[in-house]
Amino acid sequence: MTWKAEIEGLHDFFADWFSGSAQESDLTRLSDALEADFTIVDPNGAEHTADETVASVDNARGSRATRIETRNHRLLSESADFVVARYEEWHDGTKGRISTVVFRKRDEGLGWLTVQETWL
């Protein structure tokens, strides 16, 4: 899977999860995607671990119907071990953030290592 397809695929999962159309077993899509040492800094500046992120998303299942779209994907850097990319994430076309992601390359694809989000 390409880095862009991974970004789009995980955000499709989020939209399905938040709307309640995903099954509980689908949460493995997220937990399998995140590296054990994953961190995310949300747009408000709070840092969260992989376990915290999975728990937060798990608790939000069916909490809101939302359309999530990613745009303006850019590859910033790629090495033998990592991919760094930037993209915009839009919820319902009106609430946007810009995200920078570092992926760790795995034998079976890409693992989300860290994400930094900033409100647009």
C-alpha positions as CSV (number, residue, x, y, z in Angstrom):
1,M,0.0,0.0,0.0
2,T,1.3,3.5,-0.8
3,W,1.6,6.2,1.8
4,K,-1.2,8.1,0.2
5,A,-3.5,5.1,0.1
6,E,-2.7,4.4,3.8
7,I,-3.7,8.0,4.8
8,E,-6.9,7.8,2.8
9,G,-7.7,4.3,4.0
10,L,-7.3,5.1,7.7
11,H,-9.4,8.2,7.4
12,D,-12.1,6.2,5.6
13,F,-12.1,3.9,8.6
14,F,-12.5,6.9,11.0
15,A,-15.5,8.2,9.1
16,D,-17.1,4.7,9.2
17,W,-16.3,4.3,12.8
18,F,-17.6,7.6,14.0
19,S,-20.8,7.2,12.0
20,G,-21.3,3.8,13.6
21,S,-21.3,1.8,10.3
22,A,-18.1,0.0,11.2
23,Q,-18.2,-3.2,13.3
24,E,-16.5,-3.4,16.7
25,S,-14.0,-5.9,15.2
26,D,-12.9,-3.2,12.7
27,L,-11.1,-1.3,15.4
28,T,-8.1,-3.6,14.6
29,R,-7.7,-1.5,11.5
30,L,-6.5,1.3,13.7
31,S,-4.6,-0.7,16.3
32,D,-2.7,-2.7,13.6
33,A,-1.8,0.6,11.8
34,L,-0.2,2.3,14.8
35,E,3.3,1.5,15.9
36,A,3.7,0.5,19.6
37,D,5.6,3.8,20.2
38,F,3.1,5.9,18.2
39,T,2.4,9.4,19.4
40,I,0.0,12.1,18.0
41,V,0.0,15.8,18.9
42,D,-3.5,17.0,18.3
43,P,-4.4,20.5,17.0
44,N,-4.8,21.8,20.6
45,G,-1.2,20.7,21.5
46,A,-2.0,17.6,23.6
47,E,0.1,14.5,23.0
48,H,-1.4,11.0,23.0
49,T,0.1,7.5,22.9
50,A,-1.1,4.6,20.7
51,D,-3.1,3.1,23.6
52,E,-4.8,6.5,24.4
53,T,-5.6,7.0,20.7
54,V,-7.2,3.6,20.2
55,A,-9.2,4.0,23.5
56,S,-10.4,7.5,22.4
57,V,-11.5,6.3,19.0
58,D,-13.1,3.2,20.5
59,N,-15.2,5.3,22.8
60,A,-16.3,7.6,19.9
61,R,-17.9,4.8,17.8
62,G,-21.2,6.0,16.5
63,S,-20.8,9.4,18.1
64,R,-21.3,11.5,15.1
65,A,-21.9,11.2,11.4
66,T,-19.1,13.0,9.6
67,R,-17.5,13.1,6.2
68,I,-13.7,13.0,6.4
69,E,-11.7,13.9,3.4
70,T,-7.9,14.2,3.0
71,R,-6.5,16.6,0.4
72,N,-3.2,18.1,-0.8
73,H,-1.1,15.0,0.0
74,R,2.6,15.7,-0.3
75,L,5.6,13.4,0.1
76,L,8.2,15.3,2.2
77,S,10.9,12.7,2.5
78,E,11.5,9.0,2.1
79,S,14.3,6.7,3.2
80,A,14.9,3.0,3.5
81,D,13.1,3.0,6.9
82,F,10.7,6.0,6.9
83,V,8.2,8.0,4.9
84,V,7.3,11.6,5.9
85,A,4.2,13.1,4.3
86,R,1.8,16.1,4.8
87,Y,-1.9,16.3,4.1
88,E,-5.0,18.3,4.9
89,E,-7.8,16.6,6.8
90,W,-11.3,18.1,6.4
91,H,-14.4,17.2,8.4
92,D,-17.6,17.9,6.6
93,G,-15.7,20.2,4.3
94,T,-15.6,23.0,6.9
95,K,-13.3,22.1,9.8
96,G,-9.7,21.5,8.6
97,R,-6.3,20.7,9.9
98,I,-2.9,20.1,8.4
99,S,-1.2,16.9,9.4
100,T,2.4,15.7,9.1
101,V,2.9,12.0,9.5
102,V,6.0,9.9,9.9
103,F,5.5,6.3,8.8
104,R,7.9,3.5,9.7
105,K,8.3,1.0,6.8
106,R,7.3,-2.5,7.7
107,D,7.6,-5.8,5.7
108,E,3.9,-5.7,5.3
109,G,3.4,-2.0,4.6
110,L,3.6,1.2,6.7
111,G,3.2,1.8,10.4
112,W,2.0,5.2,11.8
113,L,4.9,6.4,14.0
114,T,3.9,10.0,14.8
115,V,1.4,12.6,13.6
116,Q,1.5,16.4,14.3
117,E,-1.8,18.2,13.6
118,T,-2.4,22.0,13.4
119,W,-5.8,23.7,12.9
120,L,-6.2,25.5,9.5
